[in-house]
Amino acid sequence: MSAQGSDSPEERTGAHEGETQPPRISRLSALAAVLALAGLADAVYLTVEHLTGRSVRCTVTSGCSEVLGSPYAVIGGYPLALFGALAYFTAFSLAILAAFGSHRAGNFLAVLVALMFAMTLWLLYLQAFVLEAYCQYCLLSALITSLLVVIVIARRATK
């Protein structure tokens, strides 16, 4: 504390002239990055299984074969999970940048997560009303995307 009774900026931050403080990491953005990694793992698993021709084993639900073997599981000859993997990788990258203070990355993350959520709602509709079957890996992805939406909204609310 200075002689006048108020802290100098150096005393408040603990920094001294010439020293730099480590960047403050946003916990919500870091949590979003962890969730995006979980989504990436899920999507990569489904992509690899599709591309190698192996069937995915469902342990919680019984509709994995119906969902993943449907025409809705492929876009232009590529498994839908591949696009999910790309989306989750991008979300992970943007969340890491946002965690270290990039406001632009945080804004892009919000847009990406909104698009992912719209796709998730469409895919849930297809599973429920068109295919009448559920894939546990798809439901996990839907949960992860929904949690990402909550985090993006919480990030905006805490700014």
Backbone bond lengths (Angstrom), bond angles and torsions (degrees), N, CA, C in turn:
res aa  C-N    CA-C-N  psi(-1)  N-CA   C-N-CA  omega(-1)  CA-C   N-CA-C  phi
1 M - - - 1.441 - - 1.524 108.56 -
2 S 1.311 117.23 140.76 1.453 120.57 -179.82 1.521 109.81 -78.58
3 A 1.312 115.90 170.45 1.457 121.20 -178.09 1.517 111.87 -64.32
4 Q 1.326 118.36 -24.55 1.461 121.27 -178.35 1.516 112.13 -84.05
5 G 1.304 119.04 -3.46 1.456 121.28 176.32 1.520 114.42 94.18
6 S 1.321 119.16 0.95 1.463 120.28 177.50 1.511 108.92 -119.41
7 D 1.309 115.20 146.02 1.465 120.54 -179.58 1.508 110.65 -76.10
8 S 1.312 116.47 141.38 1.457 120.54 172.50 1.525 108.05 -77.84
9 P 1.344 118.25 162.55 1.467 119.72 177.80 1.520 112.01 -55.99
10 E 1.338 116.56 -35.88 1.455 119.34 179.63 1.518 111.08 -66.03
11 E 1.340 116.19 -39.71 1.460 120.00 -179.03 1.524 111.03 -70.37
12 R 1.345 117.69 -34.91 1.469 120.70 -179.52 1.516 111.60 -69.40
13 T 1.328 117.71 -38.33 1.460 120.63 -176.38 1.514 112.94 -93.05
14 G 1.347 116.18 -15.25 1.456 118.76 -176.65 1.519 111.57 82.51
15 A 1.328 117.68 1.88 1.459 121.38 -179.35 1.518 108.86 -92.85
16 H 1.282 115.27 148.04 1.449 121.29 174.01 1.514 107.55 -115.44
17 E 1.299 115.76 162.17 1.452 120.01 -176.46 1.529 110.70 -52.62
18 G 1.321 116.15 131.23 1.452 121.89 179.05 1.522 113.80 91.76
19 E 1.332 117.42 -15.21 1.468 120.54 178.79 1.518 109.87 -91.77
20 T 1.305 115.95 146.64 1.459 120.13 174.99 1.516 108.91 -113.43
21 Q 1.296 115.25 144.05 1.453 121.26 178.08 1.527 109.24 -84.73
22 P 1.337 117.79 144.51 1.464 118.64 174.64 1.523 109.10 -64.17
23 P 1.320 116.63 150.10 1.468 118.53 -178.88 1.523 110.98 -63.83
24 R 1.311 115.19 144.12 1.462 120.71 177.38 1.526 107.57 -80.78
25 I 1.310 116.16 128.20 1.461 121.01 -177.02 1.517 109.31 -95.52
26 S 1.319 116.20 128.13 1.455 121.68 176.88 1.526 108.95 -74.45
27 R 1.319 116.28 119.46 1.467 120.41 -178.20 1.521 111.84 -66.32
28 L 1.321 117.57 -37.26 1.469 119.58 179.31 1.525 110.83 -65.35
29 S 1.314 116.50 -41.72 1.465 119.12 178.42 1.522 110.79 -67.38
30 A 1.322 117.09 -37.67 1.466 120.25 177.20 1.529 110.04 -64.41
31 L 1.317 117.40 -40.21 1.470 121.04 176.32 1.527 110.44 -63.42
32 A 1.321 116.63 -39.70 1.470 120.30 176.70 1.524 110.19 -61.55
33 A 1.316 117.32 -38.70 1.471 120.65 178.90 1.520 110.97 -64.39
34 V 1.324 117.36 -42.14 1.469 121.24 178.68 1.528 110.24 -63.66
35 L 1.325 116.64 -44.25 1.468 119.87 178.31 1.523 111.06 -63.37
36 A 1.321 116.69 -40.71 1.468 120.10 178.51 1.524 110.66 -62.52
37 L 1.326 117.29 -36.12 1.473 120.21 176.36 1.527 111.03 -64.45
38 A 1.330 116.66 -39.83 1.466 120.08 177.12 1.524 110.26 -63.45
39 G 1.329 116.76 -42.74 1.463 120.75 176.76 1.514 111.64 -63.73
40 L 1.325 116.20 -38.83 1.460 120.86 178.10 1.527 110.46 -62.36
41 A 1.316 117.22 -43.88 1.471 120.81 179.06 1.525 110.71 -60.91
42 D 1.320 116.60 -43.99 1.473 122.20 178.82 1.529 110.19 -60.86
43 A 1.322 116.39 -48.22 1.463 120.82 -177.22 1.528 112.16 -68.86
44 V 1.324 116.96 -38.36 1.470 119.80 178.30 1.530 109.63 -65.31
45 Y 1.315 117.44 -42.38 1.470 120.94 177.49 1.532 110.48 -56.75
46 L 1.323 116.67 -48.90 1.469 120.06 -179.50 1.526 111.46 -64.76
47 T 1.315 117.14 -37.69 1.464 120.92 179.22 1.526 110.74 -64.68
48 V 1.318 116.27 -47.34 1.471 120.34 -179.10 1.526 110.25 -62.83
49 E 1.316 117.13 -44.38 1.464 120.16 179.92 1.530 110.71 -61.64
50 H 1.336 116.57 -39.95 1.464 120.57 179.27 1.532 110.81 -66.08
51 L 1.324 116.05 -48.19 1.462 120.07 -175.67 1.528 112.85 -68.69
52 T 1.329 117.73 -27.20 1.464 120.39 178.55 1.524 112.06 -90.54
53 G 1.336 116.40 -4.90 1.457 120.52 177.44 1.519 114.65 79.96
54 R 1.309 117.02 9.23 1.465 119.65 178.37 1.517 110.03 -83.82
55 S 1.316 115.78 148.64 1.461 119.51 178.16 1.522 109.38 -86.78
56 V 1.310 114.55 145.23 1.455 121.30 -179.62 1.523 108.49 -85.58
57 R 1.291 114.89 134.01 1.463 120.12 -178.67 1.528 110.19 -92.35
58 C 1.313 115.51 122.58 1.460 121.07 176.97 1.518 109.47 -95.36
59 T 1.316 116.62 134.26 1.456 120.36 178.12 1.522 112.44 -115.03
60 V 1.334 116.99 -20.79 1.462 121.08 -177.55 1.528 110.84 -103.98
61 T 1.316 116.16 -42.32 1.459 121.34 178.32 1.526 108.32 -114.49
62 S 1.311 115.96 172.54 1.465 118.34 -178.46 1.523 113.35 -116.87
63 G 1.324 117.89 9.06 1.456 119.57 -174.03 1.506 116.88 -107.06
64 C 1.314 117.86 14.98 1.475 119.50 -176.83 1.526 112.12 -58.74
65 S 1.313 117.13 -45.42 1.474 120.28 -177.92 1.517 111.41 -62.32
66 E 1.337 116.44 -41.63 1.461 120.52 -179.96 1.523 111.32 -65.24
67 V 1.330 115.87 -44.28 1.467 119.79 -177.66 1.524 110.66 -70.66
68 L 1.329 116.74 -51.01 1.463 120.28 -175.12 1.525 112.87 -74.21
69 G 1.326 117.40 -17.50 1.460 121.04 176.81 1.511 113.34 -95.78
70 S 1.316 117.07 1.28 1.468 120.90 -178.11 1.522 110.83 -79.65
71 P 1.317 116.29 161.31 1.472 119.37 177.15 1.530 112.65 -63.63
72 Y 1.334 117.36 -19.46 1.467 121.16 179.99 1.528 112.02 -75.61
73 A 1.322 117.82 -11.97 1.463 121.91 -177.33 1.527 112.61 -87.54
74 V 1.324 117.13 1.29 1.461 121.77 -177.81 1.527 109.04 -134.18
75 I 1.319 115.86 136.95 1.469 121.66 175.43 1.523 107.18 -127.58
76 G 1.309 116.21 116.73 1.464 120.97 178.55 1.526 113.16 58.85
77 G 1.303 117.12 31.96 1.451 120.98 179.61 1.524 114.39 86.81
78 Y 1.323 117.08 -4.42 1.463 121.39 179.56 1.529 109.58 -106.69
79 P 1.327 116.76 140.97 1.469 118.21 178.79 1.525 110.72 -63.71
80 L 1.305 115.70 139.40 1.459 121.90 178.52 1.530 110.51 -56.40
81 A 1.322 116.57 -33.38 1.466 120.79 179.74 1.527 111.94 -61.45
82 L 1.322 117.91 -28.46 1.463 120.74 176.63 1.526 110.36 -63.14
83 F 1.312 116.77 -42.02 1.465 120.75 177.46 1.525 110.29 -66.99
84 G 1.332 115.54 -35.53 1.457 119.70 175.06 1.520 111.31 -63.72
85 A 1.329 116.51 -41.64 1.466 120.59 178.23 1.530 110.64 -61.50
86 L 1.316 116.42 -42.39 1.472 120.01 177.60 1.524 111.00 -63.17
87 A 1.325 116.60 -41.46 1.465 120.56 179.43 1.532 110.83 -65.00
88 Y 1.326 116.56 -44.83 1.462 119.57 179.76 1.529 111.78 -66.66
89 F 1.334 117.54 -37.59 1.464 119.81 177.47 1.526 109.90 -63.66
90 T 1.326 116.25 -42.82 1.463 120.25 178.34 1.522 110.45 -64.64
91 A 1.339 117.16 -42.06 1.472 120.82 177.71 1.526 110.40 -61.43
92 F 1.326 116.80 -42.04 1.468 120.67 177.51 1.523 110.57 -59.65
93 S 1.315 116.53 -48.67 1.468 121.24 -178.44 1.525 111.42 -61.15
94 L 1.314 116.21 -45.81 1.469 120.35 179.89 1.528 111.30 -66.34
95 A 1.326 117.45 -38.52 1.465 120.88 179.42 1.527 110.89 -65.05
96 I 1.324 117.05 -38.98 1.470 120.16 177.10 1.528 110.04 -63.56
97 L 1.312 116.66 -45.82 1.469 119.60 178.08 1.527 111.07 -61.98
98 A 1.330 116.63 -42.25 1.462 120.51 178.71 1.529 111.19 -65.80
99 A 1.320 116.87 -35.00 1.468 120.71 179.53 1.525 111.14 -61.52
100 F 1.312 116.25 -30.11 1.461 120.49 -180.00 1.526 112.57 -98.76
101 G 1.332 116.41 17.12 1.456 119.93 168.92 1.509 117.81 104.82
102 S 1.316 119.66 3.05 1.460 119.88 179.70 1.528 110.08 -78.46
103 H 1.324 115.63 108.20 1.466 120.35 179.40 1.529 110.90 -67.98
104 R 1.316 115.83 -36.97 1.471 119.77 179.43 1.531 110.59 -62.81
105 A 1.321 117.01 -43.09 1.467 120.53 177.54 1.522 110.32 -62.53
106 G 1.324 116.93 -39.30 1.465 120.66 177.19 1.519 111.76 -61.89
107 N 1.325 116.55 -38.80 1.469 120.33 177.77 1.525 111.40 -67.85
108 F 1.329 116.57 -43.17 1.472 120.25 177.20 1.532 110.69 -63.88
109 L 1.329 116.14 -38.35 1.458 120.32 177.66 1.528 110.47 -60.36
110 A 1.320 116.93 -42.54 1.461 120.55 179.80 1.529 110.97 -62.02
111 V 1.315 117.22 -41.98 1.469 120.78 178.91 1.531 110.37 -66.08
112 L 1.335 116.46 -45.85 1.469 120.34 179.64 1.520 111.45 -60.54
113 V 1.319 116.87 -45.54 1.467 120.59 -178.79 1.532 110.01 -64.82
114 A 1.313 118.16 -36.15 1.467 120.62 176.57 1.527 110.44 -62.77
115 L 1.336 116.87 -42.73 1.470 120.54 177.88 1.535 110.97 -66.06
116 M 1.318 116.12 -41.50 1.462 120.04 177.99 1.526 110.80 -62.48
117 F 1.317 116.57 -39.11 1.467 120.58 -179.53 1.530 110.77 -67.66
118 A 1.326 116.60 -40.38 1.472 119.78 177.04 1.531 109.80 -60.58
119 M 1.316 117.19 -43.92 1.464 120.92 177.97 1.520 110.90 -64.30
120 T 1.316 116.58 -39.82 1.465 121.23 178.19 1.517 111.01 -60.02
121 L 1.315 116.74 -44.25 1.474 119.90 179.26 1.525 110.70 -62.13
122 W 1.333 117.02 -41.02 1.461 121.32 178.09 1.533 110.51 -62.27
123 L 1.319 116.39 -45.54 1.463 120.22 -178.46 1.532 111.79 -67.91
124 L 1.317 117.24 -35.37 1.472 119.77 175.36 1.527 110.35 -65.38
125 Y 1.328 116.42 -39.51 1.467 120.64 175.84 1.530 110.01 -59.35
126 L 1.326 116.28 -47.37 1.464 120.12 -179.73 1.534 111.35 -59.94
127 Q 1.322 116.78 -44.31 1.461 119.53 179.94 1.530 111.27 -63.32
128 A 1.317 116.70 -43.13 1.465 120.80 -174.25 1.519 113.04 -75.72
129 F 1.332 117.62 -44.71 1.458 119.86 -168.39 1.525 115.20 -110.03
130 V 1.304 118.33 -21.58 1.461 120.44 -179.78 1.527 110.19 -100.80
131 L 1.330 116.05 -54.87 1.463 120.19 -177.51 1.532 112.51 -84.53
132 E 1.315 115.99 -24.76 1.469 122.71 -176.36 1.529 110.92 50.59
133 A 1.320 114.81 42.97 1.461 122.96 178.51 1.525 107.44 -151.67
134 Y 1.321 115.39 151.24 1.464 120.60 -178.57 1.515 110.79 -125.09
135 C 1.313 115.36 142.02 1.465 123.06 176.06 1.527 107.24 -108.86
136 Q 1.329 116.98 124.52 1.462 119.98 -177.27 1.524 112.42 -62.17
137 Y 1.311 117.66 -32.08 1.463 120.54 179.01 1.524 110.90 -71.68
138 C 1.313 115.85 -34.80 1.465 120.94 176.50 1.527 110.16 -69.35
139 L 1.327 116.12 -39.02 1.462 120.37 177.81 1.528 110.86 -67.11
140 L 1.327 117.00 -36.79 1.466 120.39 175.42 1.522 110.13 -62.41
141 S 1.319 116.55 -43.68 1.456 120.50 177.65 1.529 110.87 -61.79
142 A 1.322 116.96 -40.56 1.467 120.87 178.06 1.525 110.60 -62.48
143 L 1.324 116.49 -40.89 1.468 120.49 178.16 1.527 110.58 -64.23
144 I 1.313 116.93 -45.37 1.465 120.88 -179.86 1.524 110.69 -61.70
145 T 1.320 116.59 -44.75 1.470 119.73 179.19 1.522 110.78 -63.87
146 S 1.320 116.94 -39.96 1.472 120.24 177.84 1.524 111.12 -62.80
147 L 1.321 116.74 -40.31 1.465 120.35 176.95 1.522 111.17 -65.94
148 L 1.319 116.79 -36.41 1.468 119.94 175.63 1.534 110.58 -62.63
149 V 1.326 117.07 -38.11 1.468 120.70 176.76 1.526 109.74 -60.80
150 V 1.314 116.56 -45.99 1.473 120.78 179.82 1.528 110.15 -60.17
151 I 1.319 117.14 -42.53 1.463 120.69 -179.55 1.522 111.11 -65.80
152 V 1.325 116.94 -43.05 1.471 119.87 179.21 1.531 110.12 -61.71
153 I 1.307 116.59 -41.89 1.478 119.84 178.18 1.523 110.39 -65.62
154 A 1.324 117.46 -42.13 1.468 121.27 178.66 1.520 111.04 -63.77
155 R 1.330 117.18 -39.14 1.474 120.55 177.43 1.520 110.60 -59.96
156 R 1.325 115.45 -43.35 1.470 119.39 -178.95 1.528 110.62 -67.13
157 A 1.324 116.04 -37.29 1.470 120.28 -177.71 1.524 112.31 -71.40
158 T 1.333 117.32 -26.77 1.459 119.55 -177.52 1.523 113.91 -92.14
159 K 1.313 117.37 -0.13 1.473 120.62 179.90 1.497 111.19 -74.58
